[in-house]
Amino acid sequence: MIRILLSTLLGARRWTQADLAKKTGIRAATINELYHEFAERVNLEHLDLICSALECDLTDLIIREPSSKVKHLPRPGAAKE
Protein backbone atom coordinates (compact mmCIF):
# COMPACT_ATOMS: atom_id res chain seq x y z
CA MET A 1 0.00 0.00 0.00
CA ILE A 2 1.24 3.47 -0.85
CA ARG A 3 0.93 5.98 1.99
CA ILE A 4 0.93 9.76 1.62
CA LEU A 5 2.29 11.36 4.78
CA LEU A 6 1.10 14.89 4.05
CA SER A 7 -0.92 15.16 7.26
CA THR A 8 2.16 14.22 9.31
CA LEU A 9 4.40 16.70 7.52
CA LEU A 10 1.89 19.54 7.81
CA GLY A 11 1.29 18.77 11.47
CA ALA A 12 5.02 18.84 12.23
CA ARG A 13 5.22 22.30 10.68
CA ARG A 14 1.89 23.44 12.13
CA TRP A 15 0.66 24.31 8.66
CA THR A 16 -2.93 24.01 7.50
CA GLN A 17 -4.02 22.58 4.19
CA ALA A 18 -4.90 26.16 3.20
CA ASP A 19 -1.34 27.28 3.99
CA LEU A 20 0.05 24.62 1.66
CA ALA A 21 -2.47 25.45 -1.07
CA LYS A 22 -1.43 29.13 -0.95
CA LYS A 23 2.29 28.34 -1.02
CA THR A 24 2.02 25.84 -3.91
CA GLY A 25 -0.91 27.11 -5.97
CA ILE A 26 -2.46 23.63 -5.82
CA ARG A 27 -6.26 23.56 -5.44
CA ALA A 28 -7.43 23.09 -1.85
CA ALA A 29 -9.54 20.09 -2.90
CA THR A 30 -6.46 18.38 -4.32
CA ILE A 31 -4.48 19.05 -1.13
CA ASN A 32 -7.39 17.63 0.87
CA GLU A 33 -7.43 14.41 -1.18
CA LEU A 34 -3.72 13.93 -0.58
CA TYR A 35 -4.00 14.88 3.10
CA HIS A 36 -6.71 12.27 3.74
CA GLU A 37 -5.06 9.72 1.40
CA PHE A 38 -8.12 9.54 -0.87
CA ALA A 39 -6.13 10.27 -4.03
CA GLU A 40 -5.83 7.39 -6.49
CA ARG A 41 -3.64 9.34 -8.91
CA VAL A 42 -0.98 11.90 -8.14
CA ASN A 43 0.34 14.66 -10.36
CA LEU A 44 4.15 14.62 -10.40
CA GLU A 45 4.32 18.41 -10.63
CA HIS A 46 2.17 18.65 -7.51
CA LEU A 47 4.53 16.33 -5.65
CA ASP A 48 7.45 18.52 -6.70
CA LEU A 49 5.66 21.69 -5.55
CA ILE A 50 4.73 20.12 -2.21
CA CYS A 51 8.25 18.84 -1.57
CA SER A 52 9.66 22.25 -2.46
CA ALA A 53 7.26 24.10 -0.14
CA LEU A 54 7.82 21.67 2.74
CA GLU A 55 11.56 21.43 2.05
CA CYS A 56 11.41 17.65 2.11
CA ASP A 57 12.33 14.72 -0.09
CA LEU A 58 9.77 12.63 -1.94
CA THR A 59 10.63 9.73 0.38
CA ASP A 60 9.49 11.88 3.32
CA LEU A 61 6.13 12.41 1.65
CA ILE A 62 5.35 9.02 0.12
CA ILE A 63 6.16 5.57 1.47
CA ARG A 64 5.25 2.02 0.55
CA GLU A 65 4.01 -0.34 3.23
CA PRO A 66 3.61 -4.02 2.41
CA SER A 67 -0.05 -4.96 2.18
CA SER A 68 -1.45 -8.27 3.35
CA LYS A 69 -4.02 -8.11 0.58
CA VAL A 70 -2.51 -7.96 -2.87
CA LYS A 71 -4.77 -6.37 -5.43
CA HIS A 72 -4.20 -7.85 -8.87
CA LEU A 73 -5.29 -5.74 -11.77
CA PRO A 74 -6.30 -7.51 -14.98
CA ARG A 75 -3.83 -7.28 -17.81
CA PRO A 76 -5.04 -5.26 -20.80
CA GLY A 77 -6.62 -7.61 -23.32
CA ALA A 78 -6.74 -10.55 -20.88
CA ALA A 79 -9.82 -12.76 -20.97
CA LYS A 80 -12.20 -12.34 -18.06
CA GLU A 81 -12.82 -15.33 -15.82
DSSP file (Angstrom, degrees, kcal/mol; ACC not computed):
  #  RESIDUE AA STRUCTURE BP1 BP2  ACC     N-H-->O    O-->H-N    N-H-->O    O-->H-N    TCO  KAPPA ALPHA  PHI   PSI    X-CA   Y-CA   Z-CA
    1    1 A M              0   0    0      0, 0.0    64,-3.5     0, 0.0     2,-0.5   0.000 360.0 360.0 360.0 137.4    0.0    0.0    0.0
    2    2 A I  E     -A   64   0A   0     62,-0.2     2,-0.4    60,-0.0    62,-0.2  -0.799 360.0-160.0 -91.1 128.9    1.2    3.5   -0.9
    3    3 A R  E     -A   63   0A   0     60,-3.1    60,-2.2    -2,-0.5     2,-0.6  -0.908   9.8-151.9-112.6 138.2    0.9    6.0    2.0
    4    4 A I  E     -A   62   0A   0     -2,-0.4     3,-0.4    58,-0.2    58,-0.2  -0.949   5.9-165.3-108.2 117.5    0.9    9.8    1.6
    5    5 A L     >  +     0   0    0     56,-3.4     4,-2.2    -2,-0.6     5,-0.2  -0.047  48.2 122.8 -96.6  31.9    2.3   11.4    4.8
    6    6 A L  H  > S+     0   0    0     28,-0.3     4,-2.8     1,-0.2     5,-0.3   0.894  71.9  54.0 -62.3 -40.8    1.1   14.9    4.1
    7    7 A S  H  > S+     0   0    0     -3,-0.4     4,-2.2    28,-0.4    -1,-0.2   0.898 110.0  48.2 -61.7 -39.6   -0.9   15.2    7.3
    8    8 A T  H  > S+     0   0    0      2,-0.2     4,-2.2     1,-0.2    -1,-0.2   0.921 113.1  46.9 -65.2 -45.2    2.2   14.2    9.3
    9    9 A L  H  X S+     0   0    0     -4,-2.2     4,-1.2     2,-0.2    -2,-0.2   0.897 114.1  46.8 -66.8 -40.9    4.4   16.7    7.5
   10   10 A L  H  X>S+     0   0    0     -4,-2.8     5,-2.5     1,-0.2     4,-0.8   0.912 111.8  51.7 -66.5 -41.3    1.9   19.5    7.8
   11   11 A G  H ><5S+     0   0    0     -4,-2.2     3,-0.6    -5,-0.3    -2,-0.2   0.895 106.0  54.0 -61.7 -40.9    1.3   18.8   11.5
   12   12 A A  H 3<5S+     0   0    0     -4,-2.2    -1,-0.2     1,-0.2    -2,-0.2   0.818 116.2  39.1 -63.4 -30.4    5.0   18.8   12.2
   13   13 A R  H 3<5S-     0   0    0     -4,-1.2    -1,-0.2    -3,-0.3    -2,-0.2   0.489 108.8-124.5 -95.9  -5.0    5.2   22.3   10.7
   14   14 A R  T <<5 +     0   0    0     -4,-0.8     2,-0.3    -3,-0.6    -3,-0.2   0.887  61.0 146.8  58.4  41.6    1.9   23.4   12.1
   15   15 A W      < -     0   0    0     -5,-2.5    -1,-0.2    -6,-0.1     2,-0.2  -0.775  41.6-136.5-102.1 150.6    0.7   24.3    8.7
   16   16 A T     >  -     0   0    0     -2,-0.3     4,-1.8    -3,-0.1     5,-0.1  -0.556  28.5-108.2 -94.4 168.4   -2.9   24.0    7.5
   17   17 A Q  H  > S+     0   0    0      1,-0.2     4,-2.5     2,-0.2     5,-0.2   0.882 123.0  55.7 -60.9 -37.6   -4.0   22.6    4.2
   18   18 A A  H  > S+     0   0    0      2,-0.2     4,-2.4     1,-0.2    -1,-0.2   0.885 103.2  54.4 -64.0 -38.9   -4.9   26.2    3.2
   19   19 A D  H  > S+     0   0    0      1,-0.2     4,-2.2     2,-0.2    -1,-0.2   0.940 111.0  45.3 -58.2 -46.9   -1.3   27.3    4.0
   20   20 A L  H  X S+     0   0    0     -4,-1.8     4,-2.0     1,-0.2     6,-0.4   0.901 110.5  53.5 -65.9 -40.8    0.1   24.6    1.7
   21   21 A A  H  X S+     0   0    0     -4,-2.5     4,-2.5     1,-0.2     5,-0.3   0.908 111.0  47.1 -60.2 -42.0   -2.5   25.4   -1.1
   22   22 A K  H  < S+     0   0    0     -4,-2.4    -1,-0.2     1,-0.2    -2,-0.2   0.899 113.7  47.1 -66.2 -41.1   -1.4   29.1   -0.9
   23   23 A K  H  < S+     0   0    0     -4,-2.2    -1,-0.2    -5,-0.2    -2,-0.2   0.778 124.6  30.5 -73.4 -26.6    2.3   28.3   -1.0
   24   24 A T  H  < S-     0   0    0     -4,-2.0    -2,-0.2     2,-0.2    -1,-0.2   0.689  94.7-128.2-105.3 -23.2    2.0   25.8   -3.9
   25   25 A G     <  +     0   0    0     -4,-2.5     2,-0.3     1,-0.3    -3,-0.1   0.559  60.8 141.9  80.6   7.8   -0.9   27.1   -6.0
   26   26 A I        -     0   0    0     -6,-0.4    -1,-0.3    -5,-0.3    -2,-0.2  -0.642  62.4 -97.2 -82.7 139.6   -2.5   23.6   -5.8
   27   27 A R     >  -     0   0    0     -2,-0.3     4,-2.1     1,-0.1     3,-0.4  -0.230  26.4-125.7 -55.5 142.3   -6.3   23.6   -5.4
   28   28 A A  H  > S+     0   0    0      1,-0.2     4,-2.5     2,-0.2     5,-0.1   0.857 110.5  56.8 -58.1 -37.6   -7.4   23.1   -1.9
   29   29 A A  H  > S+     0   0    0      2,-0.2     4,-1.9     1,-0.2    -1,-0.2   0.873 106.8  48.9 -63.9 -36.8   -9.5   20.1   -2.9
   30   30 A T  H  > S+     0   0    0     -3,-0.4     4,-2.0     2,-0.2    -2,-0.2   0.916 110.7  49.7 -68.7 -43.2   -6.5   18.4   -4.3
   31   31 A I  H  X S+     0   0    0     -4,-2.1     4,-2.9     1,-0.2    -2,-0.2   0.909 109.8  52.9 -59.1 -42.6   -4.5   19.1   -1.1
   32   32 A N  H  X S+     0   0    0     -4,-2.5     4,-2.3     1,-0.2     6,-0.2   0.895 106.5  51.7 -62.1 -41.8   -7.4   17.6    0.9
   33   33 A E  H  <>S+     0   0    0     -4,-1.9     5,-2.7     1,-0.2     6,-1.2   0.902 114.4  43.2 -62.2 -41.2   -7.4   14.4   -1.2
   34   34 A L  H ><5S+     0   0    0     -4,-2.0     3,-1.0     3,-0.2   -28,-0.3   0.913 111.8  54.2 -69.2 -42.5   -3.7   13.9   -0.6
   35   35 A Y  H 3<5S+     0   0    0     -4,-2.9   -28,-0.4     1,-0.3    -2,-0.2   0.891 116.0  37.7 -58.5 -43.4   -4.0   14.9    3.1
   36   36 A H  T 3<5S-     0   0    0     -4,-2.3    -1,-0.3    -5,-0.2    -2,-0.2   0.343 111.6-119.8 -93.3   5.8   -6.7   12.3    3.7
   37   37 A E  T < 5S+     0   0    0     -3,-1.0    -3,-0.2    -4,-0.2    -4,-0.1   0.840  75.9 127.0  58.7  37.8   -5.1    9.7    1.4
   38   38 A F      < +     0   0    0     -5,-2.7    -4,-0.2    -6,-0.2    -5,-0.1   0.647  36.8 111.5 -90.1 -19.8   -8.1    9.5   -0.9
   39   39 A A        -     0   0    0     -6,-1.2     3,-0.1     1,-0.2    -9,-0.0  -0.304  40.9-178.1 -64.4 133.1   -6.1   10.3   -4.0
   40   40 A E  S    S+     0   0    0      1,-0.2     2,-0.3    -2,-0.0    -1,-0.2   0.631  75.9  35.7-100.1 -21.4   -5.8    7.4   -6.5
   41   41 A R  S    S-     0   0    0      2,-0.0     2,-0.4     0, 0.0    -1,-0.2  -0.972  71.4-156.4-131.6 147.4   -3.6    9.3   -8.9
   42   42 A V        -     0   0    0     -2,-0.3     2,-0.5    -3,-0.1     3,-0.0  -0.988  15.9-131.1-130.4 132.3   -1.0   11.9   -8.1
   43   43 A N     >  -     0   0    0     -2,-0.4     4,-1.9     1,-0.1     3,-0.2  -0.680  13.7-145.1 -79.5 125.7    0.3   14.7  -10.4
   44   44 A L  H  > S+     0   0    0     -2,-0.5     4,-2.1     1,-0.2    -1,-0.1   0.852  99.9  55.1 -62.7 -35.5    4.2   14.6  -10.4
   45   45 A E  H  > S+     0   0    0      1,-0.2     4,-2.5     2,-0.2    -1,-0.2   0.892 106.3  52.2 -64.4 -38.1    4.3   18.4  -10.6
   46   46 A H  H  > S+     0   0    0      2,-0.2     4,-2.7     1,-0.2    -2,-0.2   0.915 107.7  51.3 -63.3 -42.5    2.2   18.7   -7.5
   47   47 A L  H  X S+     0   0    0     -4,-1.9     4,-2.7     1,-0.2     5,-0.2   0.916 110.5  49.3 -59.9 -42.3    4.5   16.3   -5.7
   48   48 A D  H  X S+     0   0    0     -4,-2.1     4,-2.2     2,-0.2    -2,-0.2   0.918 111.9  48.0 -62.9 -44.4    7.4   18.5   -6.7
   49   49 A L  H  X S+     0   0    0     -4,-2.5     4,-2.5     2,-0.2    -2,-0.2   0.902 113.1  48.1 -63.4 -41.9    5.7   21.7   -5.5
   50   50 A I  H  X S+     0   0    0     -4,-2.7     4,-2.7     2,-0.2    -2,-0.2   0.935 112.1  48.1 -65.6 -46.8    4.7   20.1   -2.2
   51   51 A C  H  X>S+     0   0    0     -4,-2.7     5,-2.1    -5,-0.2     4,-0.7   0.889 112.7  49.8 -61.6 -39.0    8.3   18.8   -1.6
   52   52 A S  H  <5S+     0   0    0     -4,-2.2     3,-0.5    -5,-0.2    -2,-0.2   0.933 113.0  45.4 -65.0 -46.2    9.7   22.2   -2.5
   53   53 A A  H  <5S+     0   0    0     -4,-2.5    -2,-0.2     1,-0.2    -1,-0.2   0.881 119.8  40.4 -65.8 -38.7    7.3   24.1   -0.1
   54   54 A L  H  <5S-     0   0    0     -4,-2.7    -1,-0.2    -5,-0.2    -2,-0.2   0.483 104.5-130.1 -89.1  -2.5    7.8   21.7    2.7
   55   55 A E  T  <5 +     0   0    0     -4,-0.7     2,-0.3    -3,-0.5    -3,-0.2   0.944  65.0 125.3  51.0  53.6   11.6   21.4    2.0
   56   56 A C      < -     0   0    0     -5,-2.1     2,-0.2    -6,-0.1    -1,-0.2  -0.842  62.2-106.8-132.9 169.6   11.4   17.6    2.1
   57   57 A D    >>  -     0   0    0     -2,-0.3     3,-1.5    -3,-0.1     4,-0.9  -0.602  33.8-111.4 -92.0 159.6   12.3   14.7   -0.1
   58   58 A L  H >> S+     0   0    0      1,-0.3     4,-2.8    -2,-0.2     3,-0.7   0.856 118.9  60.8 -57.6 -35.4    9.8   12.6   -1.9
   59   59 A T  H 34 S+     0   0    0      1,-0.3    -1,-0.3     2,-0.2     0, 0.0   0.680 100.3  55.0 -69.2 -16.3   10.6    9.7    0.4
   60   60 A D  H <4 S+     0   0    0     -3,-1.5    -1,-0.3     1,-0.1    -2,-0.2   0.740 115.2  39.4 -80.5 -24.8    9.5   11.9    3.3
   61   61 A L  H << S+     0   0    0     -4,-0.9   -56,-3.4    -3,-0.7     2,-0.4   0.829 120.6  35.0 -93.9 -38.8    6.1   12.4    1.6
   62   62 A I  E  <  +A    4   0A   0     -4,-2.8     2,-0.3   -58,-0.2    -1,-0.2  -0.973  62.9 170.9-126.8 131.7    5.3    9.0    0.1
   63   63 A I  E     -A    3   0A   0    -60,-2.2   -60,-3.1    -2,-0.4     2,-0.5  -0.915  26.5-130.6-132.0 162.2    6.2    5.6    1.5
   64   64 A R  E     -A    2   0A   0     -2,-0.3   -62,-0.2   -62,-0.2    -2,-0.0  -0.968  19.3-170.6-115.0 125.7    5.2    2.0    0.5
   65   65 A E        -     0   0    0    -64,-3.5    -2,-0.0    -2,-0.5     0, 0.0  -0.952  33.0-108.2-111.8 132.4    4.0   -0.3    3.2
   66   66 A P        -     0   0    0      0, 0.0     2,-0.4     0, 0.0     3,-0.0  -0.313  34.9-143.4 -57.6 139.6    3.6   -4.0    2.4
   67   67 A S        -     0   0    0      1,-0.1    -3,-0.0     2,-0.0     3,-0.0  -0.872  12.6-147.2-109.0 139.1    0.0   -5.0    2.2
   68   68 A S  S    S+     0   0    0     -2,-0.4     2,-0.7     1,-0.1    -1,-0.1   0.789  92.5  59.6 -73.3 -26.6   -1.5   -8.3    3.4
   69   69 A K  S    S-     0   0    0     -3,-0.0     2,-0.6     2,-0.0    -1,-0.1  -0.910  77.9-155.3-105.1 115.9   -4.0   -8.1    0.6
   70   70 A V        -     0   0    0     -2,-0.7     2,-0.7    -4,-0.0    -2,-0.0  -0.797   6.5-148.6 -92.6 125.3   -2.5   -8.0   -2.9
   71   71 A K        -     0   0    0     -2,-0.6     2,-0.6     2,-0.0    -2,-0.0  -0.841  10.7-158.4 -95.9 116.1   -4.8   -6.4   -5.4
   72   72 A H        -     0   0    0     -2,-0.7     3,-0.0     3,-0.0    -2,-0.0  -0.842   3.7-152.4 -98.2 123.7   -4.2   -7.8   -8.9
   73   73 A L        -     0   0    0     -2,-0.6     2,-0.1     1,-0.1    -2,-0.0  -0.732  26.7-106.5 -91.1 141.9   -5.3   -5.7  -11.8
   74   74 A P        -     0   0    0      0, 0.0    -1,-0.1     0, 0.0     3,-0.1  -0.382  35.1-113.0 -66.8 144.3   -6.3   -7.5  -15.0
   75   75 A R    >   -     0   0    0      1,-0.1     3,-2.3     4,-0.1     2,-0.1  -0.521  41.3 -93.5 -73.7 143.9   -3.8   -7.3  -17.8
   76   76 A P  T 3  S+     0   0    0      0, 0.0    -1,-0.1     0, 0.0     3,-0.1  -0.371 112.5  12.4 -57.8 130.5   -5.0   -5.3  -20.8
   77   77 A G  T 3  S+     0   0    0      1,-0.3     2,-0.1    -2,-0.1    -2,-0.0   0.418  93.2 140.7  83.4  -1.7   -6.6   -7.6  -23.3
   78   78 A A    <   -     0   0    0     -3,-2.3    -1,-0.3     1,-0.1     2,-0.1  -0.472  58.6-106.5 -75.2 145.4   -6.7  -10.5  -20.9
   79   79 A A        -     0   0    0     -2,-0.1     2,-0.2    -3,-0.1    -4,-0.1  -0.455  34.1-118.2 -70.0 141.3   -9.8  -12.8  -21.0
   80   80 A K              0   0    0     -2,-0.1    -1,-0.1     1,-0.1     0, 0.0  -0.558 360.0 360.0 -80.6 146.0  -12.2  -12.3  -18.1
   81   81 A E              0   0    0     -2,-0.2    -1,-0.1     0, 0.0    -2,-0.0   0.450 360.0 360.0 -81.1 360.0  -12.8  -15.3  -15.8
